[in-house]
Amino acid sequence: MRLSEFWIAVSDEFGEAYGRVLTRDLVLGDVGGLTAEQAIKAGVPPRSIWLAICESSDVPKERWYGVGQREPKK
């Protein structure tokens, strides 16, 4: 997942305004207790951040690949 795809997935799943608040304020234990914005600056892969947001926000697993993104190969 590229960073641009990450932002599309966040916006599509949560809406642009709430997605920005979520990435700024939600502390994600799965990425070292950082917010998504901090994790991006720290060089954490966008896919790892996206999965941490999904887990923390109770996004249904069928949408973890990212809204509007291709499903991963099985």
PyMOL Python script that loads the backbone (N, CA, C, O; Angstrom):
from pymol import cmd

cmd.read_pdbstr("""\
ATOM      1  N   MET A   1       0.855  -1.171   0.000  1.00  0.00           N
ATOM      2  CA  MET A   1       0.000   0.000   0.000  1.00  0.00           C
ATOM      3  C   MET A   1       0.899   1.230   0.000  1.00  0.00           C
ATOM      4  O   MET A   1       1.782   1.385   0.844  1.00  0.00           O
ATOM      5  N   ARG A   2       0.651   2.081  -0.954  1.00  0.00           N
ATOM      6  CA  ARG A   2       1.370   3.356  -1.012  1.00  0.00           C
ATOM      7  C   ARG A   2       0.701   4.351  -0.073  1.00  0.00           C
ATOM      8  O   ARG A   2      -0.444   4.162   0.339  1.00  0.00           O
ATOM      9  N   LEU A   3       1.422   5.402   0.256  1.00  0.00           N
ATOM     10  CA  LEU A   3       0.880   6.413   1.154  1.00  0.00           C
ATOM     11  C   LEU A   3      -0.376   7.061   0.563  1.00  0.00           C
ATOM     12  O   LEU A   3      -1.332   7.340   1.287  1.00  0.00           O
ATOM     13  N   SER A   4      -0.372   7.295  -0.736  1.00  0.00           N
ATOM     14  CA  SER A   4      -1.562   7.882  -1.374  1.00  0.00           C
ATOM     15  C   SER A   4      -2.758   6.942  -1.252  1.00  0.00           C
ATOM     16  O   SER A   4      -3.883   7.397  -1.045  1.00  0.00           O
ATOM     17  N   GLU A   5      -2.526   5.634  -1.377  1.00  0.00           N
ATOM     18  CA  GLU A   5      -3.604   4.654  -1.221  1.00  0.00           C
ATOM     19  C   GLU A   5      -4.101   4.620   0.225  1.00  0.00           C
ATOM     20  O   GLU A   5      -5.292   4.440   0.477  1.00  0.00           O
ATOM     21  N   PHE A   6      -3.183   4.793   1.161  1.00  0.00           N
ATOM     22  CA  PHE A   6      -3.554   4.856   2.572  1.00  0.00           C
ATOM     23  C   PHE A   6      -4.550   5.990   2.804  1.00  0.00           C
ATOM     24  O   PHE A   6      -5.595   5.790   3.424  1.00  0.00           O
ATOM     25  N   TRP A   7      -4.220   7.182   2.304  1.00  0.00           N
ATOM     26  CA  TRP A   7      -5.101   8.340   2.526  1.00  0.00           C
ATOM     27  C   TRP A   7      -6.448   8.159   1.826  1.00  0.00           C
ATOM     28  O   TRP A   7      -7.471   8.605   2.347  1.00  0.00           O
ATOM     29  N   ILE A   8      -6.469   7.521   0.667  1.00  0.00           N
ATOM     30  CA  ILE A   8      -7.730   7.231  -0.019  1.00  0.00           C
ATOM     31  C   ILE A   8      -8.562   6.265   0.818  1.00  0.00           C
ATOM     32  O   ILE A   8      -9.762   6.473   0.999  1.00  0.00           O
ATOM     33  N   ALA A   9      -7.931   5.213   1.327  1.00  0.00           N
ATOM     34  CA  ALA A   9      -8.646   4.224   2.138  1.00  0.00           C
ATOM     35  C   ALA A   9      -9.218   4.866   3.395  1.00  0.00           C
ATOM     36  O   ALA A   9     -10.365   4.603   3.756  1.00  0.00           O
ATOM     37  N   VAL A  10      -8.431   5.706   4.065  1.00  0.00           N
ATOM     38  CA  VAL A  10      -8.907   6.390   5.286  1.00  0.00           C
ATOM     39  C   VAL A  10     -10.096   7.276   4.953  1.00  0.00           C
ATOM     40  O   VAL A  10     -11.114   7.240   5.644  1.00  0.00           O
ATOM     41  N   SER A  11      -9.971   8.061   3.909  1.00  0.00           N
ATOM     42  CA  SER A  11     -11.045   8.972   3.516  1.00  0.00           C
ATOM     43  C   SER A  11     -12.304   8.219   3.096  1.00  0.00           C
ATOM     44  O   SER A  11     -13.412   8.606   3.465  1.00  0.00           O
ATOM     45  N   ASP A  12     -12.135   7.148   2.327  1.00  0.00           N
ATOM     46  CA  ASP A  12     -13.288   6.374   1.865  1.00  0.00           C
ATOM     47  C   ASP A  12     -13.985   5.654   3.015  1.00  0.00           C
ATOM     48  O   ASP A  12     -15.211   5.545   3.025  1.00  0.00           O
ATOM     49  N   GLU A  13     -13.218   5.166   3.975  1.00  0.00           N
ATOM     50  CA  GLU A  13     -13.799   4.410   5.089  1.00  0.00           C
ATOM     51  C   GLU A  13     -14.429   5.316   6.139  1.00  0.00           C
ATOM     52  O   GLU A  13     -15.502   5.010   6.660  1.00  0.00           O
ATOM     53  N   PHE A  14     -13.771   6.428   6.454  1.00  0.00           N
ATOM     54  CA  PHE A  14     -14.201   7.263   7.583  1.00  0.00           C
ATOM     55  C   PHE A  14     -14.691   8.651   7.188  1.00  0.00           C
ATOM     56  O   PHE A  14     -15.197   9.389   8.034  1.00  0.00           O
ATOM     57  N   GLY A  15     -14.550   9.013   5.929  1.00  0.00           N
ATOM     58  CA  GLY A  15     -14.855  10.374   5.508  1.00  0.00           C
ATOM     59  C   GLY A  15     -13.611  11.230   5.679  1.00  0.00           C
ATOM     60  O   GLY A  15     -12.768  10.949   6.530  1.00  0.00           O
ATOM     61  N   GLU A  16     -13.502  12.261   4.879  1.00  0.00           N
ATOM     62  CA  GLU A  16     -12.280  13.060   4.888  1.00  0.00           C
ATOM     63  C   GLU A  16     -12.038  13.756   6.225  1.00  0.00           C
ATOM     64  O   GLU A  16     -10.935  13.689   6.767  1.00  0.00           O
ATOM     65  N   ALA A  17     -13.049  14.416   6.754  1.00  0.00           N
ATOM     66  CA  ALA A  17     -12.866  15.176   8.000  1.00  0.00           C
ATOM     67  C   ALA A  17     -12.568  14.259   9.190  1.00  0.00           C
ATOM     68  O   ALA A  17     -11.595  14.471   9.914  1.00  0.00           O
ATOM     69  N   TYR A  18     -13.410  13.241   9.388  1.00  0.00           N
ATOM     70  CA  TYR A  18     -13.189  12.346  10.522  1.00  0.00           C
ATOM     71  C   TYR A  18     -11.907  11.534  10.332  1.00  0.00           C
ATOM     72  O   TYR A  18     -11.210  11.248  11.305  1.00  0.00           O
ATOM     73  N   GLY A  19     -11.595  11.165   9.106  1.00  0.00           N
ATOM     74  CA  GLY A  19     -10.363  10.428   8.834  1.00  0.00           C
ATOM     75  C   GLY A  19      -9.138  11.208   9.253  1.00  0.00           C
ATOM     76  O   GLY A  19      -8.197  10.636   9.805  1.00  0.00           O
ATOM     77  N   ARG A  20      -9.133  12.501   9.002  1.00  0.00           N
ATOM     78  CA  ARG A  20      -7.999  13.351   9.409  1.00  0.00           C
ATOM     79  C   ARG A  20      -7.910  13.443  10.929  1.00  0.00           C
ATOM     80  O   ARG A  20      -6.816  13.394  11.492  1.00  0.00           O
ATOM     81  N   VAL A  21      -9.050  13.576  11.591  1.00  0.00           N
ATOM     82  CA  VAL A  21      -9.055  13.609  13.058  1.00  0.00           C
ATOM     83  C   VAL A  21      -8.542  12.275  13.601  1.00  0.00           C
ATOM     84  O   VAL A  21      -7.723  12.245  14.520  1.00  0.00           O
ATOM     85  N   LEU A  22      -9.017  11.200  13.041  1.00  0.00           N
ATOM     86  CA  LEU A  22      -8.630   9.860  13.478  1.00  0.00           C
ATOM     87  C   LEU A  22      -7.122   9.643  13.336  1.00  0.00           C
ATOM     88  O   LEU A  22      -6.485   9.127  14.254  1.00  0.00           O
ATOM     89  N   THR A  23      -6.552  10.028  12.209  1.00  0.00           N
ATOM     90  CA  THR A  23      -5.125   9.817  11.992  1.00  0.00           C
ATOM     91  C   THR A  23      -4.272  10.731  12.865  1.00  0.00           C
ATOM     92  O   THR A  23      -3.115  10.420  13.148  1.00  0.00           O
ATOM     93  N   ARG A  24      -4.832  11.836  13.286  1.00  0.00           N
ATOM     94  CA  ARG A  24      -4.105  12.775  14.147  1.00  0.00           C
ATOM     95  C   ARG A  24      -4.204  12.412  15.623  1.00  0.00           C
ATOM     96  O   ARG A  24      -3.254  12.630  16.375  1.00  0.00           O
ATOM     97  N   ASP A  25      -5.351  11.854  16.054  1.00  0.00           N
ATOM     98  CA  ASP A  25      -5.617  11.704  17.487  1.00  0.00           C
ATOM     99  C   ASP A  25      -5.633  10.273  18.019  1.00  0.00           C
ATOM    100  O   ASP A  25      -5.361  10.067  19.202  1.00  0.00           O
ATOM    101  N   LEU A  26      -5.939   9.288  17.196  1.00  0.00           N
ATOM    102  CA  LEU A  26      -6.059   7.913  17.675  1.00  0.00           C
ATOM    103  C   LEU A  26      -4.672   7.293  17.872  1.00  0.00           C
ATOM    104  O   LEU A  26      -3.890   7.178  16.928  1.00  0.00           O
ATOM    105  N   VAL A  27      -4.382   6.898  19.112  1.00  0.00           N
ATOM    106  CA  VAL A  27      -3.110   6.246  19.415  1.00  0.00           C
ATOM    107  C   VAL A  27      -3.259   4.759  19.101  1.00  0.00           C
ATOM    108  O   VAL A  27      -4.194   4.102  19.559  1.00  0.00           O
ATOM    109  N   LEU A  28      -2.326   4.250  18.317  1.00  0.00           N
ATOM    110  CA  LEU A  28      -2.391   2.882  17.808  1.00  0.00           C
ATOM    111  C   LEU A  28      -1.325   2.023  18.482  1.00  0.00           C
ATOM    112  O   LEU A  28      -0.132   2.191  18.230  1.00  0.00           O
ATOM    113  N   GLY A  29      -1.757   1.115  19.329  1.00  0.00           N
ATOM    114  CA  GLY A  29      -0.833   0.229  20.019  1.00  0.00           C
ATOM    115  C   GLY A  29      -0.050  -0.659  19.072  1.00  0.00           C
ATOM    116  O   GLY A  29       1.102  -0.994  19.348  1.00  0.00           O
ATOM    117  N   ASP A  30      -0.657  -1.044  17.958  1.00  0.00           N
ATOM    118  CA  ASP A  30      -0.007  -1.953  17.012  1.00  0.00           C
ATOM    119  C   ASP A  30       1.155  -1.320  16.251  1.00  0.00           C
ATOM    120  O   ASP A  30       1.909  -2.026  15.581  1.00  0.00           O
ATOM    121  N   VAL A  31       1.307  -0.013  16.345  1.00  0.00           N
ATOM    122  CA  VAL A  31       2.443   0.661  15.689  1.00  0.00           C
ATOM    123  C   VAL A  31       3.265   1.432  16.719  1.00  0.00           C
ATOM    124  O   VAL A  31       3.781   2.514  16.442  1.00  0.00           O
ATOM    125  N   GLY A  32       3.372   0.859  17.895  1.00  0.00           N
ATOM    126  CA  GLY A  32       4.253   1.430  18.908  1.00  0.00           C
ATOM    127  C   GLY A  32       3.684   2.569  19.729  1.00  0.00           C
ATOM    128  O   GLY A  32       4.432   3.374  20.285  1.00  0.00           O
ATOM    129  N   GLY A  33       2.368   2.639  19.806  1.00  0.00           N
ATOM    130  CA  GLY A  33       1.753   3.698  20.604  1.00  0.00           C
ATOM    131  C   GLY A  33       1.813   5.067  19.952  1.00  0.00           C
ATOM    132  O   GLY A  33       1.778   6.092  20.633  1.00  0.00           O
ATOM    133  N   LEU A  34       1.903   5.077  18.637  1.00  0.00           N
ATOM    134  CA  LEU A  34       1.919   6.323  17.870  1.00  0.00           C
ATOM    135  C   LEU A  34       0.568   6.561  17.222  1.00  0.00           C
ATOM    136  O   LEU A  34      -0.223   5.633  17.051  1.00  0.00           O
ATOM    137  N   THR A  35       0.310   7.803  16.865  1.00  0.00           N
ATOM    138  CA  THR A  35      -0.847   8.080  16.014  1.00  0.00           C
ATOM    139  C   THR A  35      -0.449   7.719  14.585  1.00  0.00           C
ATOM    140  O   THR A  35       0.730   7.493  14.310  1.00  0.00           O
ATOM    141  N   ALA A  36      -1.406   7.664  13.687  1.00  0.00           N
ATOM    142  CA  ALA A  36      -1.095   7.348  12.287  1.00  0.00           C
ATOM    143  C   ALA A  36      -0.150   8.390  11.698  1.00  0.00           C
ATOM    144  O   ALA A  36       0.792   8.033  10.991  1.00  0.00           O
ATOM    145  N   GLU A  37      -0.383   9.661  11.975  1.00  0.00           N
ATOM    146  CA  GLU A  37       0.487  10.711  11.446  1.00  0.00           C
ATOM    147  C   GLU A  37       1.907  10.571  11.977  1.00  0.00           C
ATOM    148  O   GLU A  37       2.868  10.733  11.225  1.00  0.00           O
ATOM    149  N   GLN A  38       2.048  10.270  13.271  1.00  0.00           N
ATOM    150  CA  GLN A  38       3.374  10.071  13.854  1.00  0.00           C
ATOM    151  C   GLN A  38       4.053   8.847  13.248  1.00  0.00           C
ATOM    152  O   GLN A  38       5.252   8.864  12.970  1.00  0.00           O
ATOM    153  N   ALA A  39       3.272   7.783  13.045  1.00  0.00           N
ATOM    154  CA  ALA A  39       3.815   6.553  12.473  1.00  0.00           C
ATOM    155  C   ALA A  39       4.305   6.791  11.043  1.00  0.00           C
ATOM    156  O   ALA A  39       5.348   6.267  10.654  1.00  0.00           O
ATOM    157  N   ILE A  40       3.572   7.566  10.270  1.00  0.00           N
ATOM    158  CA  ILE A  40       3.994   7.894   8.906  1.00  0.00           C
ATOM    159  C   ILE A  40       5.337   8.619   8.951  1.00  0.00           C
ATOM    160  O   ILE A  40       6.258   8.280   8.208  1.00  0.00           O
ATOM    161  N   LYS A  41       5.439   9.613   9.823  1.00  0.00           N
ATOM    162  CA  LYS A  41       6.690  10.375   9.945  1.00  0.00           C
ATOM    163  C   LYS A  41       7.840   9.498  10.434  1.00  0.00           C
ATOM    164  O   LYS A  41       8.999   9.750  10.107  1.00  0.00           O
ATOM    165  N   ALA A  42       7.517   8.467  11.219  1.00  0.00           N
ATOM    166  CA  ALA A  42       8.540   7.563  11.741  1.00  0.00           C
ATOM    167  C   ALA A  42       8.942   6.486  10.735  1.00  0.00           C
ATOM    168  O   ALA A  42       9.857   5.705  10.995  1.00  0.00           O
ATOM    169  N   GLY A  43       8.265   6.439   9.592  1.00  0.00           N
ATOM    170  CA  GLY A  43       8.619   5.483   8.551  1.00  0.00           C
ATOM    171  C   GLY A  43       7.932   4.133   8.638  1.00  0.00           C
ATOM    172  O   GLY A  43       8.358   3.178   7.989  1.00  0.00           O
ATOM    173  N   VAL A  44       6.872   4.041   9.432  1.00  0.00           N
ATOM    174  CA  VAL A  44       6.110   2.789   9.511  1.00  0.00           C
ATOM    175  C   VAL A  44       5.378   2.597   8.175  1.00  0.00           C
ATOM    176  O   VAL A  44       4.802   3.548   7.647  1.00  0.00           O
ATOM    177  N   PRO A  45       5.394   1.400   7.636  1.00  0.00           N
ATOM    178  CA  PRO A  45       4.704   1.172   6.346  1.00  0.00           C
ATOM    179  C   PRO A  45       3.213   1.522   6.434  1.00  0.00           C
ATOM    180  O   PRO A  45       2.545   1.154   7.400  1.00  0.00           O
ATOM    181  N   PRO A  46       2.691   2.234   5.425  1.00  0.00           N
ATOM    182  CA  PRO A  46       1.284   2.631   5.431  1.00  0.00           C
ATOM    183  C   PRO A  46       0.320   1.462   5.627  1.00  0.00           C
ATOM    184  O   PRO A  46      -0.712   1.617   6.280  1.00  0.00           O
ATOM    185  N   ARG A  47       0.644   0.297   5.071  1.00  0.00           N
ATOM    186  CA  ARG A  47      -0.230  -0.875   5.223  1.00  0.00           C
ATOM    187  C   ARG A  47      -0.352  -1.274   6.698  1.00  0.00           C
ATOM    188  O   ARG A  47      -1.443  -1.607   7.160  1.00  0.00           O
ATOM    189  N   SER A  48       0.746  -1.242   7.427  1.00  0.00           N
ATOM    190  CA  SER A  48       0.724  -1.570   8.857  1.00  0.00           C
ATOM    191  C   SER A  48      -0.129  -0.575   9.629  1.00  0.00           C
ATOM    192  O   SER A  48      -0.870  -0.948  10.538  1.00  0.00           O
ATOM    193  N   ILE A  49      -0.017   0.680   9.262  1.00  0.00           N
ATOM    194  CA  ILE A  49      -0.808   1.727   9.927  1.00  0.00           C
ATOM    195  C   ILE A  49      -2.286   1.524   9.623  1.00  0.00           C
ATOM    196  O   ILE A  49      -3.129   1.610  10.516  1.00  0.00           O
ATOM    197  N   TRP A  50      -2.597   1.251   8.353  1.00  0.00           N
ATOM    198  CA  TRP A  50      -3.985   1.025   7.952  1.00  0.00           C
ATOM    199  C   TRP A  50      -4.597  -0.143   8.718  1.00  0.00           C
ATOM    200  O   TRP A  50      -5.724  -0.045   9.204  1.00  0.00           O
ATOM    201  N   LEU A  51      -3.870  -1.234   8.825  1.00  0.00           N
ATOM    202  CA  LEU A  51      -4.380  -2.405   9.549  1.00  0.00           C
ATOM    203  C   LEU A  51      -4.567  -2.095  11.033  1.00  0.00           C
ATOM    204  O   LEU A  51      -5.519  -2.574  11.649  1.00  0.00           O
ATOM    205  N   ALA A  52      -3.679  -1.308  11.604  1.00  0.00           N
ATOM    206  CA  ALA A  52      -3.820  -0.907  13.007  1.00  0.00           C
ATOM    207  C   ALA A  52      -5.064  -0.044  13.206  1.00  0.00           C
ATOM    208  O   ALA A  52      -5.775  -0.200  14.199  1.00  0.00           O
ATOM    209  N   ILE A  53      -5.329   0.859  12.271  1.00  0.00           N
ATOM    210  CA  ILE A  53      -6.541   1.683  12.346  1.00  0.00           C
ATOM    211  C   ILE A  53      -7.778   0.800  12.238  1.00  0.00           C
ATOM    212  O   ILE A  53      -8.731   0.964  13.001  1.00  0.00           O
ATOM    213  N   CYS A  54      -7.766  -0.132  11.298  1.00  0.00           N
ATOM    214  CA  CYS A  54      -8.904  -1.034  11.125  1.00  0.00           C
ATOM    215  C   CYS A  54      -9.180  -1.818  12.397  1.00  0.00           C
ATOM    216  O   CYS A  54     -10.327  -1.927  12.832  1.00  0.00           O
ATOM    217  N   GLU A  55      -8.131  -2.360  12.989  1.00  0.00           N
ATOM    218  CA  GLU A  55      -8.274  -3.140  14.224  1.00  0.00           C
ATOM    219  C   GLU A  55      -8.830  -2.273  15.359  1.00  0.00           C
ATOM    220  O   GLU A  55      -9.752  -2.680  16.065  1.00  0.00           O
ATOM    221  N   SER A  56      -8.272  -1.096  15.523  1.00  0.00           N
ATOM    222  CA  SER A  56      -8.680  -0.214  16.618  1.00  0.00           C
ATOM    223  C   SER A  56     -10.080   0.364  16.447  1.00  0.00           C
ATOM    224  O   SER A  56     -10.747   0.703  17.424  1.00  0.00           O
ATOM    225  N   SER A  57     -10.512   0.472  15.206  1.00  0.00           N
ATOM    226  CA  SER A  57     -11.787   1.132  14.907  1.00  0.00           C
ATOM    227  C   SER A  57     -12.904   0.159  14.567  1.00  0.00           C
ATOM    228  O   SER A  57     -13.979   0.577  14.136  1.00  0.00           O
ATOM    229  N   ASP A  58     -12.665  -1.125  14.753  1.00  0.00           N
ATOM    230  CA  ASP A  58     -13.673  -2.150  14.481  1.00  0.00           C
ATOM    231  C   ASP A  58     -14.198  -2.130  13.044  1.00  0.00           C
ATOM    232  O   ASP A  58     -15.383  -2.354  12.800  1.00  0.00           O
ATOM    233  N   VAL A  59     -13.300  -1.861  12.107  1.00  0.00           N
ATOM    234  CA  VAL A  59     -13.670  -1.952  10.697  1.00  0.00           C
ATOM    235  C   VAL A  59     -13.841  -3.440  10.377  1.00  0.00           C
ATOM    236  O   VAL A  59     -12.976  -4.242  10.729  1.00  0.00           O
ATOM    237  N   PRO A  60     -14.931  -3.822   9.724  1.00  0.00           N
ATOM    238  CA  PRO A  60     -15.122  -5.237   9.375  1.00  0.00           C
ATOM    239  C   PRO A  60     -13.944  -5.765   8.546  1.00  0.00           C
ATOM    240  O   PRO A  60     -13.440  -5.073   7.662  1.00  0.00           O
ATOM    241  N   LYS A  61     -13.520  -6.982   8.839  1.00  0.00           N
ATOM    242  CA  LYS A  61     -12.331  -7.552   8.186  1.00  0.00           C
ATOM    243  C   LYS A  61     -12.433  -7.572   6.667  1.00  0.00           C
ATOM    244  O   LYS A  61     -11.415  -7.489   5.980  1.00  0.00           O
ATOM    245  N   GLU A  62     -13.634  -7.681   6.139  1.00  0.00           N
ATOM    246  CA  GLU A  62     -13.760  -7.705   4.682  1.00  0.00           C
ATOM    247  C   GLU A  62     -13.389  -6.368   4.042  1.00  0.00           C
ATOM    248  O   GLU A  62     -13.229  -6.294   2.823  1.00  0.00           O
ATOM    249  N   ARG A  63     -13.251  -5.313   4.843  1.00  0.00           N
ATOM    250  CA  ARG A  63     -12.859  -4.004   4.309  1.00  0.00           C
ATOM    251  C   ARG A  63     -11.440  -3.613   4.712  1.00  0.00           C
ATOM    252  O   ARG A  63     -11.021  -2.483   4.459  1.00  0.00           O
ATOM    253  N   TRP A  64     -10.706  -4.512   5.324  1.00  0.00           N
ATOM    254  CA  TRP A  64      -9.349  -4.186   5.754  1.00  0.00           C
ATOM    255  C   TRP A  64      -8.400  -3.943   4.597  1.00  0.00           C
ATOM    256  O   TRP A  64      -7.376  -3.282   4.769  1.00  0.00           O
ATOM    257  N   TYR A  65      -8.715  -4.456   3.436  1.00  0.00           N
ATOM    258  CA  TYR A  65      -7.840  -4.215   2.290  1.00  0.00           C
ATOM    259  C   TYR A  65      -7.940  -2.773   1.825  1.00  0.00           C
ATOM    260  O   TYR A  65      -7.112  -2.325   1.032  1.00  0.00           O
ATOM    261  N   GLY A  66      -8.932  -2.039   2.298  1.00  0.00           N
ATOM    262  CA  GLY A  66      -9.085  -0.632   1.941  1.00  0.00           C
ATOM    263  C   GLY A  66     -10.223  -0.443   0.967  1.00  0.00           C
ATOM    264  O   GLY A  66     -10.266  -1.093  -0.078  1.00  0.00           O
ATOM    265  N   VAL A  67     -11.126   0.426   1.291  1.00  0.00           N
ATOM    266  CA  VAL A  67     -12.252   0.729   0.426  1.00  0.00           C
ATOM    267  C   VAL A  67     -11.701   1.250  -0.901  1.00  0.00           C
ATOM    268  O   VAL A  67     -10.830   2.119  -0.923  1.00  0.00           O
ATOM    269  N   GLY A  68     -12.207   0.719  -1.984  1.00  0.00           N
ATOM    270  CA  GLY A  68     -11.784   1.184  -3.301  1.00  0.00           C
ATOM    271  C   GLY A  68     -10.479   0.582  -3.778  1.00  0.00           C
ATOM    272  O   GLY A  68     -10.020   0.892  -4.878  1.00  0.00           O
ATOM    273  N   GLN A  69      -9.875  -0.269  -2.973  1.00  0.00           N
ATOM    274  CA  GLN A  69      -8.619  -0.908  -3.354  1.00  0.00           C
ATOM    275  C   GLN A  69      -8.907  -2.341  -3.777  1.00  0.00           C
ATOM    276  O   GLN A  69      -9.925  -2.917  -3.392  1.00  0.00           O
ATOM    277  N   ARG A  70      -8.025  -2.904  -4.553  1.00  0.00           N
ATOM    278  CA  ARG A  70      -8.182  -4.300  -4.955  1.00  0.00           C
ATOM    279  C   ARG A  70      -7.953  -5.205  -3.769  1.00  0.00           C
ATOM    280  O   ARG A  70      -7.090  -4.938  -2.932  1.00  0.00           O
ATOM    281  N   GLU A  71      -8.718  -6.268  -3.694  1.00  0.00           N
ATOM    282  CA  GLU A  71      -8.519  -7.254  -2.636  1.00  0.00           C
ATOM    283  C   GLU A  71      -7.194  -7.971  -2.879  1.00  0.00           C
ATOM    284  O   GLU A  71      -6.807  -8.190  -4.026  1.00  0.00           O
ATOM    285  N   PRO A  72      -6.502  -8.335  -1.805  1.00  0.00           N
ATOM    286  CA  PRO A  72      -5.232  -9.035  -1.982  1.00  0.00           C
ATOM    287  C   PRO A  72      -5.435 -10.415  -2.600  1.00  0.00           C
ATOM    288  O   PRO A  72      -6.490 -11.032  -2.458  1.00  0.00           O
ATOM    289  N   LYS A  73      -4.391 -10.880  -3.291  1.00  0.00           N
ATOM    290  CA  LYS A  73      -4.441 -12.226  -3.864  1.00  0.00           C
ATOM    291  C   LYS A  73      -4.416 -13.242  -2.736  1.00  0.00           C
ATOM    292  O   LYS A  73      -3.767 -13.028  -1.712  1.00  0.00           O
ATOM    293  N   LYS A  74      -5.132 -14.361  -2.927  1.00  0.00           N
ATOM    294  CA  LYS A  74      -5.186 -15.379  -1.890  1.00  0.00           C
ATOM    295  C   LYS A  74      -4.249 -16.505  -2.181  1.00  0.00           C
ATOM    296  O   LYS A  74      -4.167 -17.456  -1.403  1.00  0.00           O
TER     297      LYS A  74
END
""", "prot")
cmd.dss("prot")
cmd.show_as("cartoon", "prot")
cmd.util.cbc("prot")
cmd.orient("prot")
